[in-house]
Amino acid sequence: MKQNHVLDFDPLTDFVICCGQSEAFAATILATIDQGDEVLIFDPAYETYESCIILAGGIPVYVPLDPPYWTLNVDKFMRSFTGRTKAVVLNSYSPHNPTGKVFSKEELEVIAAACCQMDCLAITDEVYEYITFDTHKHLSIASLPMMKERTIITSSLSKTFSVTGWRIGWACAPTAIASAIRNIHIKVTDSAPAPFQEAALAALQSPPEYFSSLKADYVAKRNFLIKMLSEVGFQVHNKPQGSVFIFAELPKTCLLSDIDFVKELIEKAGVAAVPGRGFFHGDCNDQTQQSRYVRFAFCKSNDTLSAADQKMRSCVGK
Ligand SMILES: Cc1ncc(COP(=O)(O)O)c(C=O)c1O
């Protein structure tokens, strides 16, 4: 944390090692959100945040990002705060699932200023922190002025080391908040698996070349998939700046909905993708637009990506 994010937390008091980011996030919400507290989340969003907030008695409030580049709409964001807003969830913002966007420093400064002004917590999901491309870099909102004391970072090994099954993640927070999260963690799972905590230590000490080759591999896979999707007619408005996803708009000539398209793709080409509407929430976004996106993942072997390429091209006759 200190080396990569220039953040100085005490390893003994400020970290809670959990069973993946999923548990770290759930324990954070249960420790900080009370009945009736409102929690802002950017839309579209990875799907697990909402249920944790509801389980804690909180109220998820979605703030739509503006397509096609999923930019922060400052006006909509500021209007989403009320006297009951307790926290802003920075849902895998740097980079973001499903869009692959990396929030800019300017956007993070707006969010940070609002959190300070409205006396809110920032709860982050940073699982793709090492998977950023081109000139884009991960920046934790906790490193902005006055934010360390009001930010809870959650992250995990799952994406950086392709070990989702190890179930090792963490919450990192100011000491008093970390202690509250630890209380929940102990009552829910007691401990993350000890052998994998040892393995995590070794993984996190990987040399810098590991992290640079991870990025290089994913850049090549991203470029391969963008080329294929563009050539079969998909509209890839924003080249992912990070993550392992491309959130593409269906070809203009395709009259199917996202769900019907994905069903056909599985049946005819044996290729699976995720219908975009699963990532949108509330009624603040236009329904038609929500059914026009499909999320493709490129965290696959090159052989699998090549096979998918051939099957998709033969399916659409290109
Ligand atoms: C944005 C995001 N956060 C969290 C997770 C889950 O992470 P973990 O395996 O550490 O629980 C995922 C997995 O797909 C994800 O995409």
The ligand as an ORCA input file, in Angstrom:
! r2SCAN-3c Opt
* xyz 0 1
  C     -15.594     -5.095     -9.481
  C     -15.446     -6.370     -8.736
  N     -15.321     -6.338     -7.400
  C     -15.195     -7.478     -6.691
  C     -15.206     -8.717     -7.292
  C     -15.094     -9.951     -6.426
  O     -13.811    -10.009     -5.874
  P     -13.382    -11.158     -4.834
  O     -13.116    -12.410     -5.615
  O     -12.137    -10.622     -4.221
  O     -14.470    -11.319     -3.852
  C     -15.342     -8.797     -8.679
  C     -15.391    -10.114     -9.344
  O     -15.819    -10.277    -10.452
  C     -15.444     -7.590     -9.419
  O     -15.544     -7.590    -10.752
*
